[in-house]
Amino acid sequence: MTTLANKRSGAKRNPSGRKIGVSRPSSSGTSRGRALRQSRTAAATSAGAAARKRTKPQASGAVLHRRRVLHRNSKLPGKVIRAAYALGQSSALQLKQERQANGETQLFQDSSQVIQAMNAAFSKARTGTAWASMTALLHEGAAFRNGFIDAWGEDLALHPYVLLPLNGTAAAVVTVCNEEDSIRQVLNELQLLPLTDIIVVINGSTDHSFNYTKGFAGVTILHESEALGLDVGRALGAKLTKADIVLFIDGDFPVPAIQLASFLLAVDQGVDVALNDVTPYLGVFKYWDAVSRVKQFLNAALGRPDLITNSMTCVPHALSRRAIDTIGENTLAVPPKAQAAALAASLKVEASASINVFLKNRVREQNVGSGNPVARLIIGDHIEALKSIQRQQGARLSFPDQVRRRSRAGG
């Protein structure tokens, strides 16, 4: 017969009738254990936070190198990283001795000279050395940079400069119109790259964009009091530099320097027009807007369906000196027309990096809603581009009619 006493928690009976104890923690014991674990976790968390707070000011190149903060995802062997770090140290000491021997007391005047000196030393050290991947190159450059900064001395601030072994020179053109909220972040990222020129074209601004830009050393400003319209600033900026590579960006949102590096390296390795691959962010075709569809149509009509919607209308993108000279600086004011000219001239056009600009683009009154003024302008640009190539190659471009005998019909 089963009784209530036999059913109480933790008690069982074997066939002989004796009770068998079941080891179960009491509710009070469980609560005490949970409280103890929580208190230990809280103590460890607070101690960790305090330790991090204490060690934060020690962020020198050596600390970053030892902790492998910048290299933890690198597939490079540790000896390669250590060798790059040591090479950075020796390069810094050699450069410092050379400048002091020449009587130069002020070694660097601004951050642009710092990145140029480091990048020149890095490029010289890597002469004749191939790089396996973009990621490996960036990690190697970061180790070299940390070694260089540590050997140079405490007066050289640690910044995440991106070192790139470029064969030629590189510049950036930034178009700005009322971008006081973002222009400083944009320029901060650009100054981490080995650029010989940073050209900012400010047009029609009524805010503090000009004043904020003036505070950056090594920046050339072209200031127009009236608004020039979309993309005209690119053409004007391109005329002010003779760099081998020209990177084009807008001032309405910052792009990390490490992402912009992909465009510079692509052009340095032989690409003439390095586009931003935005197609993956559009979704399925039925959700595309009219601008995306006309971009795809122009690329397909010019024999490059593989480019899909990728276009010089979208920034960031970069051009080689050969591309600028072939297209013409004036043509850059109408990006689809410039892209059509590049494709017609058989320049090497590729999507070299992928940055989601749709999430970052500044929303303005003129670029919101179906059939907005900006969309209508861009569609018109593509029609103009198509007509310009038709005048050169004929109405059917690279799609000749080889089936119909039109002469028999009088056409």
C-alpha positions in Angstrom: 0.0 0.0 0.0 1.3 3.4 -1.0 1.3 6.1 1.7 2.0 9.8 1.6 5.1 9.2 3.6 6.5 6.8 1.0 6.0 9.5 -1.8 7.9 12.3 -0.2 10.8 13.6 -2.2 14.1 11.8 -2.0 12.7 8.6 -0.5 12.4 5.2 -2.3 11.9 1.6 -1.1 13.7 -1.5 -2.4 12.0 -4.9 -2.5 13.1 -5.6 1.1 11.1 -2.6 2.3 14.1 -0.6 3.4 14.4 3.1 2.4 17.0 4.1 -0.1 18.2 7.6 0.2 18.4 9.7 -3.0 21.1 12.4 -3.0 19.4 15.6 -4.0 20.3 19.1 -3.0 17.9 20.9 -0.9 16.2 24.0 -2.2 18.0 26.1 0.4 21.4 24.5 -0.7 20.7 25.3 -4.3 19.9 28.9 -3.5 23.1 29.3 -1.5 25.2 27.7 -4.3 23.6 29.9 -6.9 24.2 33.0 -4.8 27.9 32.0 -4.2 28.5 31.5 -7.9 26.9 34.8 -8.8 29.0 36.6 -6.2 32.1 35.0 -7.6 31.2 36.0 -11.1 30.4 39.5 -10.1 33.7 39.8 -8.3 35.6 38.4 -11.3 33.8 40.8 -13.6 34.6 43.8 -11.5 38.2 42.8 -11.1 38.5 42.3 -14.8 37.0 45.7 -15.5 39.3 47.3 -13.0 42.3 45.5 -14.6 41.3 46.6 -18.1 40.9 50.2 -16.8 44.3 50.1 -15.3 46.0 48.7 -18.4 44.3 50.9 -20.9 46.8 53.7 -20.9 49.6 51.2 -21.8 48.4 50.9 -25.4 51.8 51.2 -27.1 52.9 49.4 -30.2 54.8 46.8 -28.1 51.7 46.1 -25.9 49.5 45.6 -29.0 52.2 43.4 -30.5 52.6 41.2 -27.5 48.9 40.8 -26.9 48.4 40.2 -30.7 45.3 42.4 -30.6 45.8 43.2 -34.3 47.0 39.8 -35.3 44.7 37.4 -33.5 42.8 36.5 -36.7 45.9 36.4 -38.8 46.9 33.1 -40.5 50.5 34.3 -40.7 53.0 32.4 -38.6 54.1 34.1 -35.4 57.7 34.3 -36.7 56.5 36.3 -39.7 54.7 38.8 -37.4 57.8 39.0 -35.2 60.1 39.5 -38.2 57.8 42.4 -39.5 57.9 44.0 -36.1 61.7 43.8 -35.8 62.0 45.1 -39.4 59.8 48.1 -38.4 62.1 48.8 -35.5 65.3 48.7 -37.5 63.7 50.8 -40.3 62.7 53.5 -37.8 66.2 53.6 -36.2 67.9 53.9 -39.6 65.6 56.7 -40.7 66.0 58.5 -37.5 69.8 58.4 -37.7 69.7 59.5 -41.3 67.6 62.6 -40.6 69.5 63.5 -37.5 72.7 63.3 -39.5 71.3 65.7 -42.0 70.5 68.2 -39.2 66.8 67.8 -39.2 65.5 68.7 -35.8 61.8 68.4 -36.4 61.5 65.0 -37.9 57.7 65.0 -38.6 55.5 68.0 -39.0 52.2 66.3 -39.2 50.5 62.9 -39.4 50.7 62.8 -43.2 54.5 62.8 -43.0 54.4 60.0 -40.5 52.3 57.7 -42.6 54.3 58.5 -45.8 57.6 57.8 -44.0 56.4 54.5 -42.5 54.8 53.4 -45.8 58.0 54.2 -47.8 60.0 52.2 -45.3 57.5 49.3 -45.4 57.5 49.3 -49.2 61.2 49.4 -49.4 61.5 46.5 -47.0 59.1 44.4 -49.0 60.6 45.1 -52.4 60.4 41.9 -54.5 58.3 40.1 -51.9 54.8 38.9 -53.1 51.9 39.0 -50.7 49.6 36.0 -50.3 46.4 37.8 -49.4 45.0 41.2 -48.5 44.5 40.1 -44.9 48.0 38.7 -44.5 49.5 42.0 -46.0 47.5 44.1 -43.6 48.6 42.1 -40.5 52.2 42.2 -41.7 51.9 46.0 -42.1 50.4 46.4 -38.7 53.3 44.6 -37.1 55.8 46.7 -39.0 53.9 49.8 -38.0 54.0 48.9 -34.3 57.7 48.1 -34.4 58.4 51.4 -36.2 56.4 53.5 -33.6 58.0 51.8 -30.6 61.5 52.3 -31.9 60.9 55.9 -32.9 60.0 57.0 -29.4 57.1 58.1 -27.2 56.7 61.4 -29.1 55.2 59.5 -32.0 51.5 58.7 -31.2 50.2 55.3 -32.0 47.5 55.4 -34.7 46.2 52.5 -36.7 48.0 53.5 -39.9 47.3 51.2 -42.8 50.6 50.4 -44.6 50.4 49.4 -48.3 53.4 48.6 -50.5 52.1 50.7 -53.4 54.2 50.9 -56.6 52.9 54.4 -57.3 51.3 57.4 -55.5 47.8 57.6 -54.3 45.3 60.5 -53.6 41.7 60.9 -52.4 39.0 63.3 -53.6 36.2 64.0 -51.2 33.0 65.9 -52.2 31.3 67.8 -49.4 28.1 69.7 -49.1 26.9 70.5 -45.6 28.7 67.5 -44.0 29.7 69.0 -40.6 28.5 65.9 -38.7 30.7 63.5 -40.6 33.6 65.3 -42.4 36.0 65.0 -39.5 35.5 61.2 -39.2 35.9 60.9 -43.0 39.2 62.8 -42.9 40.5 60.9 -39.9 40.1 57.6 -41.8 41.8 59.0 -44.9 44.8 60.2 -42.9 45.5 56.6 -41.9 46.2 55.7 -45.5 49.5 56.5 -47.5 48.0 59.3 -49.6 50.1 62.0 -51.1 47.1 64.3 -51.6 43.7 64.6 -49.9 41.5 67.0 -51.9 38.3 68.2 -50.4 35.8 69.9 -52.7 33.3 71.9 -50.6 30.4 73.3 -52.6 27.3 75.1 -51.5 27.9 74.4 -47.8 26.2 76.7 -45.2 27.4 74.8 -42.1 30.8 74.4 -40.5 32.2 71.9 -43.0 34.8 74.4 -44.3 36.0 75.3 -40.8 36.3 71.7 -39.7 38.2 70.7 -42.8 40.7 73.6 -42.3 41.8 72.0 -39.0 43.4 69.0 -40.9 47.0 69.2 -42.0 48.0 68.1 -45.4 44.5 68.6 -46.9 43.9 70.7 -50.0 40.5 72.5 -50.0 38.6 73.7 -53.1 35.8 75.9 -51.8 32.9 76.8 -54.0 30.2 79.0 -52.4 27.4 77.8 -54.7 26.3 74.2 -55.0 27.8 72.5 -58.0 25.4 69.5 -58.2 26.1 65.8 -57.9 29.5 64.5 -59.0 30.9 67.7 -60.4 33.2 67.9 -57.5 34.9 64.7 -58.5 35.9 66.2 -61.9 37.3 69.3 -60.2 39.2 67.3 -57.6 40.7 65.0 -60.2 42.2 68.0 -62.0 44.1 68.9 -58.8 46.2 65.8 -58.5 48.6 63.8 -60.7 48.7 60.8 -58.4 48.8 57.3 -60.0 45.7 56.2 -58.1 42.8 58.4 -57.2 40.2 57.3 -54.6 36.8 59.0 -54.8 34.5 59.2 -51.7 31.7 61.4 -50.4 31.8 63.3 -47.1 28.5 62.2 -45.8 29.7 59.0 -44.0 33.1 57.6 -43.0 34.5 54.3 -44.4 37.2 52.5 -42.4 40.6 53.0 -43.8 41.2 49.2 -43.8 38.3 48.9 -46.3 39.4 51.7 -48.5 42.8 50.0 -48.8 41.2 47.3 -51.0 40.5 49.9 -53.8 44.0 51.3 -53.7 45.6 47.9 -53.8 43.4 46.7 -56.7 44.4 49.7 -58.9 48.0 49.3 -57.8 47.8 45.7 -59.0 46.5 46.6 -62.5 42.8 47.4 -62.2 41.9 50.7 -64.0 38.4 51.2 -62.4 37.9 49.6 -59.0 34.2 49.6 -58.2 32.3 49.0 -55.0 30.3 45.8 -55.2 26.9 46.8 -53.9 24.8 44.1 -55.7 24.8 41.7 -52.7 22.9 44.2 -50.6 20.0 44.7 -53.1 18.2 41.4 -52.6 16.2 39.7 -55.3 15.5 41.5 -58.6 11.8 42.2 -58.0 12.8 44.5 -55.1 15.3 46.5 -57.0 14.6 50.2 -57.6 14.7 51.8 -61.0 18.2 53.1 -60.6 19.6 49.7 -59.9 17.8 48.2 -62.9 19.1 50.9 -65.3 22.7 50.3 -64.0 22.4 46.6 -64.8 21.0 47.3 -68.2 23.9 49.7 -69.1 26.5 47.1 -68.0 24.8 44.4 -70.0 24.4 46.6 -73.0 28.1 47.4 -73.0 29.1 43.7 -72.8 29.8 43.5 -69.0 26.8 41.7 -67.5 29.1 40.4 -64.8 29.3 43.9 -63.2 25.5 43.6 -62.6 24.6 46.9 -60.8 28.1 48.0 -59.9 28.7 51.5 -61.2 30.9 54.6 -60.8 27.8 56.3 -59.6 28.4 54.7 -56.3 31.4 55.5 -54.0 33.9 54.5 -52.9 35.7 53.7 -56.1 39.2 54.3 -57.4 40.7 55.1 -60.8 44.1 54.6 -62.3 46.0 57.4 -63.9 45.5 55.7 -67.3 41.7 55.6 -66.7 41.5 59.3 -65.8 43.6 60.2 -68.9 41.5 58.0 -71.2 38.1 59.0 -69.9 38.9 62.6 -69.3 38.5 64.5 -66.1 35.5 66.5 -67.3 33.6 63.2 -68.0 33.8 62.2 -64.3 31.0 64.8 -63.7 28.6 62.2 -65.2 29.7 58.8 -63.7 27.7 56.5 -65.9 29.1 58.2 -69.0 32.6 57.8 -67.5 32.0 54.1 -66.9 30.7 53.7 -70.5 33.8 55.4 -71.8 36.0 53.1 -69.7 34.3 49.9 -70.9 34.3 51.1 -74.5 38.1 51.7 -74.2 38.6 48.2 -72.9 40.0 49.4 -69.6 40.2 46.9 -66.8 37.0 47.4 -64.7 36.3 45.2 -61.7 34.3 45.2 -58.5 37.2 45.2 -56.0 35.6 45.5 -52.6 32.1 45.4 -51.1 30.9 48.1 -48.8 27.2 48.5 -47.8 26.6 52.2 -48.5 22.8 51.9 -48.4 22.8 51.7 -44.6 25.1 54.7 -44.3 24.0 57.1 -47.1 22.6 60.3 -45.7 18.9 60.7 -46.3 18.1 63.9 -48.0 14.8 65.3 -49.2 15.9 64.9 -52.9 16.8 61.2 -52.7 13.8 59.7 -50.9 10.8 58.1 -52.5 10.0 56.6 -55.8 10.9 58.9 -58.7 12.8 61.3 -56.6 14.9 64.0 -58.3 18.2 62.2 -57.7 16.9 59.0 -59.1 15.6 60.8 -62.2 18.9 62.5 -62.6 20.9 59.2 -62.4 18.5 57.5 -64.9 19.0 60.3 -67.3 22.8 60.0 -66.8 22.6 56.4 -67.9 20.5 57.3 -71.0 23.1 59.9 -71.9 25.9 57.3 -71.4 24.2 54.8 -73.7 23.6 57.4 -76.4 27.3 58.5 -76.3 28.5 54.9 -77.0 25.8 54.4 -79.7 27.2 57.4 -81.5 30.6 55.6 -81.6 29.6 52.0 -82.1 26.2 52.2 -83.8 22.6 51.8 -82.5 23.0 48.1 -81.7 26.4 48.4 -80.0 27.9 44.9 -79.7 24.6 43.1 -80.6 24.6 43.1 -84.5 21.6 41.8 -86.3 23.0 38.8 -88.2 19.7 37.1 -88.9 17.5 39.5 -90.8 18.3 40.6 -94.4 16.9 44.1 -93.9 18.0 45.3 -97.3 15.3 43.2 -98.9 12.7 45.0 -96.8 14.2 48.4 -97.7 15.5 49.0 -94.2 
